[in-house]
């Protein structure tokens, strides 16, 4: 599936659910630093927060976690591990990312749960983001969609995923 087809699938799902969003196109970004540079060039919605997505794997297991937090926030992986009751966590490989979520580095997004038909990825979102407008990629890294936390939760549930809320 091409990036355009992946984006179209996400937008179709959002539209079918009646979720309102703001769509912003931009050049490709692969890191948070590049995203911050793009933000300076674009007119983003008032109150919009670009999120950071960490795709993690439990050591010596097949448990995967997609952690969503504010872009500029540092994530305490050891605290996350204690909360989840897991073995040590590390970043999953790009191959695992593509296999599990159908996206590549730079396009990681909570909206990729649409591609996780096996429901093998736990979606964790920082609950300090509640009530905010979240900037997330629509399964490709040349645009950003801004949706509410609550609508992200609705979207995830429609894909068979429940958000795990915690302070990350």
Backbone as CSV, one residue per row, in Angstrom:
resi,resn,N_x,N_y,N_z,CA_x,CA_y,CA_z,C_x,C_y,C_z
1,UNK,0.844,-1.171,0.000,0.000,0.000,0.000,0.897,1.244,0.000
2,UNK,0.584,2.190,-0.849,1.379,3.416,-0.930,1.040,4.351,0.234
3,UNK,1.903,5.344,0.449,1.634,6.332,1.502,0.312,7.050,1.247
4,UNK,0.035,7.369,-0.004,-1.221,8.049,-0.341,-2.413,7.168,0.004
5,UNK,-2.328,5.873,-0.281,-3.418,4.947,0.055,-3.580,4.825,1.566
6,UNK,-2.449,4.831,2.290,-2.515,4.763,3.757,-3.196,6.002,4.312
7,UNK,-2.828,7.166,3.794,-3.446,8.421,4.240,-4.933,8.428,3.910
8,UNK,-5.286,7.972,2.717,-6.685,7.926,2.299,-7.503,7.017,3.211
9,UNK,-6.934,5.890,3.628,-7.642,4.971,4.531,-7.926,5.641,5.876
10,UNK,-6.944,6.360,6.411,-7.126,7.059,7.688,-8.194,8.142,7.554
11,UNK,-8.096,8.950,6.520,-9.062,10.035,6.325,-10.467,9.469,6.131
12,UNK,-10.573,8.374,5.389,-11.868,7.722,5.197,-12.468,7.245,6.516
13,UNK,-11.630,6.693,7.369,-12.091,6.213,8.686,-12.541,7.392,9.548
14,UNK,-11.747,8.463,9.569,-12.123,9.652,10.338,-13.449,10.222,9.834
15,UNK,-13.599,10.318,8.525,-14.835,10.848,7.947,-16.025,9.949,8.292
16,UNK,-15.842,8.636,8.192,-16.923,7.699,8.502,-17.371,7.812,9.961
17,UNK,-16.425,8.145,10.839,-16.740,8.281,12.268,-17.249,9.682,12.613
18,UNK,-17.261,10.582,11.631,-17.709,11.944,11.876,-16.714,12.758,12.700
19,UNK,-15.444,12.374,12.636,-14.406,13.075,13.394,-13.916,14.268,12.588
20,UNK,-13.965,15.420,13.221,-13.476,16.644,12.580,-11.965,16.740,12.766
21,UNK,-11.289,17.239,11.756,-9.842,17.380,11.808,-9.405,18.551,10.946
22,UNK,-8.233,19.042,11.241,-7.581,20.047,10.402,-6.406,19.355,9.740
23,UNK,-6.281,19.517,8.448,-5.257,18.842,7.650,-4.224,19.860,7.189
24,UNK,-2.948,19.599,7.475,-1.859,20.503,7.084,-0.821,19.695,6.306
25,UNK,-0.553,20.101,5.061,0.496,19.435,4.289,1.820,20.163,4.500
26,UNK,2.926,19.404,4.425,4.266,19.965,4.616,5.283,19.016,4.004
27,UNK,6.523,19.426,3.964,7.581,18.545,3.488,7.772,17.378,4.453
28,UNK,8.402,16.337,3.978,8.629,15.140,4.806,9.439,15.487,6.049
29,UNK,9.055,14.894,7.178,9.799,15.033,8.427,10.083,13.644,8.974
30,UNK,11.238,13.485,9.585,11.637,12.191,10.127,11.943,12.248,11.613
31,UNK,12.146,13.455,12.151,12.483,13.601,13.564,11.632,14.715,14.165
32,UNK,11.578,14.770,15.492,10.862,15.849,16.161,11.496,17.195,15.850
33,UNK,12.810,17.238,15.737,13.484,18.498,15.424,13.022,19.036,14.067
34,UNK,12.906,18.142,13.084,12.413,18.565,11.775,10.963,19.026,11.871
35,UNK,10.177,18.359,12.692,8.777,18.751,12.869,8.679,20.160,13.453
36,UNK,9.516,20.475,14.437,9.499,21.815,15.034,9.882,22.873,14.005
37,UNK,10.831,22.554,13.128,11.210,23.498,12.080,10.045,23.739,11.124
38,UNK,9.324,22.678,10.763,8.168,22.814,9.865,7.079,23.651,10.515
39,UNK,6.880,23.471,11.845,5.855,24.227,12.553,6.065,25.729,12.396
40,UNK,7.325,26.156,12.344,7.631,27.580,12.212,7.162,28.135,10.864
41,UNK,7.096,27.264,9.847,6.729,27.678,8.499,5.227,27.611,8.236
42,UNK,4.492,26.862,9.060,3.091,26.571,8.788,2.157,27.317,9.728
43,UNK,0.929,27.469,9.299,-0.115,28.018,10.165,-0.825,26.839,10.815
44,UNK,-0.486,26.585,12.067,-1.094,25.469,12.785,-2.325,25.945,13.535
45,UNK,-3.274,25.041,13.779,-4.471,25.427,14.524,-4.117,25.908,15.939
46,UNK,-4.862,26.873,16.430,-4.640,27.370,17.788,-4.737,26.223,18.790
47,UNK,-3.749,26.141,19.673,-3.752,25.118,20.712,-3.266,23.763,20.246
48,UNK,-2.892,23.635,18.974,-2.430,22.348,18.458,-1.074,21.964,19.029
49,UNK,-0.937,20.696,19.413,0.304,20.167,19.971,0.791,19.028,19.084
50,UNK,2.008,19.131,18.604,2.603,18.027,17.847,3.043,16.969,18.848
51,UNK,2.630,15.737,18.607,2.963,14.673,19.542,4.193,13.894,19.097
52,UNK,4.789,13.227,20.081,5.924,12.337,19.847,5.407,10.918,20.023
53,UNK,5.834,10.015,19.149,5.391,8.625,19.178,6.600,7.716,19.330
54,UNK,6.584,6.892,20.341,7.670,5.948,20.589,7.129,4.541,20.397
55,UNK,7.739,3.790,19.476,7.319,2.405,19.246,8.303,1.498,19.956
56,UNK,7.831,0.893,21.044,8.694,0.119,21.938,8.332,-1.354,21.935
57,UNK,9.317,-2.165,22.308,9.139,-3.611,22.396,9.682,-4.080,23.735
58,UNK,8.958,-5.023,24.339,9.439,-5.639,25.574,10.554,-6.623,25.224
59,UNK,11.620,-6.595,26.021,12.780,-7.471,25.815,12.352,-8.938,25.792
60,UNK,12.832,-9.679,24.794,12.589,-11.111,24.644,11.106,-11.488,24.679
61,UNK,10.279,-10.677,24.029,8.856,-11.027,23.937,8.290,-10.451,22.647
62,UNK,7.029,-10.710,22.430,6.335,-10.173,21.269,5.344,-9.083,21.676
63,UNK,5.598,-8.417,22.802,4.731,-7.338,23.258,5.268,-6.006,22.753
64,UNK,4.382,-5.245,22.097,4.739,-3.962,21.517,3.859,-2.867,22.100
65,UNK,4.435,-1.673,22.205,3.741,-0.532,22.785,3.995,0.704,21.930
66,UNK,2.931,1.428,21.629,3.060,2.717,20.963,2.715,3.773,22.009
67,UNK,3.711,4.553,22.388,3.570,5.560,23.433,3.463,6.930,22.781
68,UNK,2.405,7.668,23.130,2.143,8.981,22.558,2.224,10.017,23.672
69,UNK,3.062,11.019,23.480,3.235,12.075,24.475,3.483,13.405,23.769
70,UNK,3.463,14.476,24.529,3.760,15.788,23.948,5.164,15.758,23.351
71,UNK,5.328,16.398,22.221,6.579,16.346,21.478,7.817,16.750,22.240
72,UNK,7.702,17.734,23.091,8.885,18.229,23.794,9.068,17.603,25.172
73,UNK,8.243,16.636,25.506,8.320,16.016,26.823,9.292,14.832,26.801
74,UNK,10.124,14.734,27.836,10.990,13.569,27.980,10.182,12.417,28.564
75,UNK,10.428,11.220,28.073,9.696,10.044,28.524,10.590,9.187,29.394
76,UNK,10.110,8.854,30.576,10.830,8.013,31.516,10.483,6.545,31.218
77,UNK,11.330,5.895,30.429,11.073,4.524,29.998,11.051,3.570,31.196
78,UNK,11.896,3.798,32.187,11.905,2.922,33.377,10.596,3.035,34.144
79,UNK,10.068,4.245,34.282,8.787,4.436,34.947,7.671,3.776,34.147
80,UNK,7.724,3.917,32.844,6.744,3.287,31.967,6.778,1.772,32.136
81,UNK,7.965,1.233,32.194,8.139,-0.208,32.390,7.502,-0.655,33.713
82,UNK,7.743,0.100,34.780,7.155,-0.246,36.080,5.632,-0.201,36.018
83,UNK,5.089,0.848,35.382,3.641,0.989,35.253,3.044,-0.198,34.499
84,UNK,3.699,-0.598,33.419,3.187,-1.685,32.577,3.512,-3.067,33.134
85,UNK,4.468,-3.142,34.065,4.866,-4.432,34.613,5.574,-5.302,33.597
86,UNK,6.448,-4.697,32.817,7.134,-5.432,31.753,8.602,-5.654,32.084
87,UNK,9.210,-6.490,31.262,10.668,-6.606,31.240,11.201,-5.309,30.634
88,UNK,12.513,-5.137,30.537,13.039,-3.910,29.930,12.434,-3.641,28.548
89,UNK,12.266,-2.350,28.261,11.714,-1.903,26.982,12.813,-1.268,26.148
90,UNK,12.724,-1.472,24.847,13.657,-0.825,23.925,12.883,-0.451,22.668
91,UNK,13.505,0.353,21.824,12.851,0.720,20.573,12.768,-0.509,19.674
92,UNK,11.615,-0.701,19.071,11.439,-1.795,18.119,12.193,-1.447,16.834
93,UNK,12.495,-2.461,16.063,13.211,-2.236,14.797,12.270,-1.644,13.750
94,UNK,12.853,-1.082,12.718,12.037,-0.544,11.630,11.239,-1.655,10.949
95,UNK,11.813,-2.849,10.864,11.091,-3.973,10.279,9.859,-4.314,11.115
96,UNK,10.009,-4.308,12.442,8.871,-4.593,13.328,7.823,-3.481,13.221
97,UNK,8.274,-2.250,13.093,7.365,-1.125,12.930,6.514,-1.305,11.672
98,UNK,7.165,-1.632,10.583,6.450,-1.836,9.323,5.519,-3.038,9.405
99,UNK,5.984,-4.106,10.014,5.167,-5.316,10.136,3.936,-5.088,11.008
100,UNK,4.111,-4.433,12.139,3.017,-4.283,13.106,2.079,-3.126,12.784
101,UNK,2.631,-1.978,12.364,1.803,-0.788,12.172,1.703,-0.318,10.720
102,UNK,2.477,-0.941,9.832,2.371,-0.606,8.419,2.908,0.759,8.055
103,UNK,3.774,1.323,8.891,4.380,2.626,8.610,5.888,2.519,8.746
104,UNK,6.568,3.568,8.311,8.023,3.590,8.384,8.481,4.689,9.340
105,UNK,9.756,4.690,9.633,10.352,5.716,10.497,9.958,7.098,9.980
106,UNK,9.574,7.961,10.891,9.145,9.292,10.524,7.652,9.421,10.338
107,UNK,6.973,8.321,10.127,5.518,8.345,9.928,4.776,7.668,11.075
108,UNK,5.467,7.389,12.166,4.837,6.711,13.302,3.735,7.612,13.852
109,UNK,2.599,7.011,14.140,1.407,7.760,14.518,0.424,6.837,15.233
110,UNK,-0.353,7.375,16.167,-1.388,6.534,16.776,-2.472,6.138,15.772
111,UNK,-2.587,6.883,14.676,-3.575,6.528,13.658,-3.206,5.242,12.929
112,UNK,-1.969,4.774,13.081,-1.529,3.533,12.425,-2.167,2.294,13.037
113,UNK,-2.879,2.437,14.154,-3.551,1.253,14.711,-4.576,0.692,13.737
114,UNK,-4.967,1.481,12.735,-5.858,0.978,11.694,-5.219,-0.208,10.966
115,UNK,-3.884,-0.246,10.929,-3.153,-1.314,10.245,-2.842,-2.502,11.145
116,UNK,-3.070,-2.371,12.446,-2.762,-3.431,13.409,-3.975,-4.351,13.576
117,UNK,-4.262,-5.099,12.534,-5.442,-5.968,12.561,-5.294,-7.117,13.552
118,UNK,-4.065,-7.474,13.913,-3.834,-8.541,14.893,-3.979,-8.027,16.329
119,UNK,-4.117,-6.726,16.493,-4.247,-6.093,17.823,-3.060,-6.445,18.707
120,UNK,-1.869,-6.391,18.129,-0.651,-6.795,18.849,0.099,-5.626,19.472
121,UNK,-0.407,-4.412,19.279,0.261,-3.222,19.803,-0.648,-2.560,20.833
122,UNK,-0.116,-2.300,22.022,-0.858,-1.562,23.044,-0.606,-0.081,22.827
123,UNK,-1.681,0.705,22.830,-1.597,2.140,22.583,-1.670,2.877,23.912
124,UNK,-0.585,3.568,24.255,-0.481,4.289,25.520,-0.387,5.772,25.202
125,UNK,-1.234,6.566,25.846,-1.212,8.007,25.598,-1.098,8.741,26.925
126,UNK,-0.261,9.743,26.903,-0.033,10.567,28.083,-1.329,11.301,28.416
127,UNK,-1.884,11.044,29.606,-3.177,11.644,29.924,-3.095,13.142,30.177
128,UNK,-1.894,13.703,30.203,-1.798,15.160,30.291,-2.197,15.811,28.960
129,UNK,-2.387,14.998,27.916,-2.820,15.503,26.618,-4.343,15.612,26.515
130,UNK,-5.071,15.116,27.518,-6.535,15.193,27.489,-6.965,16.638,27.306
131,UNK,-7.969,16.832,26.469,-8.497,18.164,26.238,-7.688,18.998,25.259
132,UNK,-6.681,18.399,24.614,-5.856,19.154,23.670,-6.129,18.724,22.232
133,UNK,-5.636,19.529,21.327,-5.706,19.250,19.904,-4.371,18.630,19.511
134,UNK,-4.390,17.383,19.062,-3.170,16.615,18.819,-2.798,16.608,17.340
135,UNK,-1.552,16.925,17.049,-1.033,16.859,15.687,-0.392,15.511,15.459
136,UNK,-0.989,14.709,14.566,-0.505,13.354,14.282,-0.433,13.144,12.772
137,UNK,0.499,12.316,12.355,0.595,11.989,10.931,-0.526,11.028,10.535
138,UNK,-1.045,11.166,9.310,-2.050,10.224,8.810,-1.408,9.048,8.067
139,UNK,-0.490,8.354,8.743,0.214,7.180,8.208,1.246,7.515,7.137
140,UNK,1.604,8.781,7.013,2.690,9.216,6.144,3.205,10.524,6.723
141,UNK,4.421,10.904,6.382,5.061,12.015,7.083,5.141,13.325,6.289
142,UNK,4.247,13.498,5.323,4.228,14.746,4.575,2.974,15.570,4.882
143,UNK,2.277,15.184,5.926,1.120,15.964,6.380,0.860,15.630,7.842
144,UNK,0.089,16.494,8.467,-0.292,16.301,9.863,-1.778,16.591,9.982
145,UNK,-2.458,15.748,10.745,-3.870,15.966,11.065,-3.947,16.415,12.508
146,UNK,-4.792,17.378,12.791,-5.028,17.812,14.163,-6.417,17.351,14.569
147,UNK,-6.457,16.493,15.591,-7.722,15.990,16.124,-7.676,16.077,17.644
148,UNK,-8.832,16.021,18.257,-8.866,16.084,19.716,-8.456,14.745,20.318
149,UNK,-8.019,14.819,21.548,-7.686,13.610,22.319,-8.877,12.654,22.318
150,UNK,-10.050,13.209,22.570,-11.264,12.392,22.643,-11.569,11.717,21.311
151,UNK,-11.340,12.431,20.214,-11.567,11.822,18.897,-10.512,10.769,18.576
152,UNK,-9.293,10.965,19.064,-8.275,9.920,18.896,-8.711,8.656,19.627
153,UNK,-9.251,8.822,20.805,-9.743,7.678,21.574,-10.873,6.969,20.821
154,UNK,-11.798,7.737,20.260,-12.909,7.181,19.469,-12.368,6.410,18.260
155,UNK,-11.399,6.990,17.575,-10.782,6.358,16.408,-10.120,5.036,16.797
156,UNK,-9.317,5.065,17.857,-8.606,3.856,18.295,-9.595,2.752,18.641
157,UNK,-10.640,3.102,19.363,-11.640,2.099,19.741,-12.336,1.519,18.520
158,UNK,-12.560,2.341,17.502,-13.187,1.846,16.271,-12.273,0.876,15.526
159,UNK,-10.965,0.953,15.823,-9.982,0.042,15.228,-9.710,-1.161,16.141
160,UNK,-10.465,-1.277,17.233,-10.305,-2.410,18.144,-9.224,-2.216,19.195
161,UNK,-8.800,-0.991,19.427,-7.768,-0.690,20.419,-8.341,0.203,21.520
162,UNK,-7.931,-0.044,22.718,-8.297,0.807,23.834,-7.070,1.579,24.255
163,UNK,-7.240,2.881,24.453,-6.110,3.685,24.915,-5.825,3.358,26.379
164,UNK,-4.553,3.210,26.683,-4.105,3.109,28.069,-3.666,4.515,28.450
165,UNK,-4.362,5.111,29.402,-4.055,6.478,29.812,-3.138,6.460,31.007
166,UNK,-2.081,7.241,30.950,-1.170,7.364,32.072,-0.322,8.601,31.893
167,UNK,0.290,9.073,32.953,1.240,10.163,32.803,2.571,9.568,32.418
168,UNK,3.009,9.880,31.214,4.247,9.329,30.676,5.397,10.270,30.997
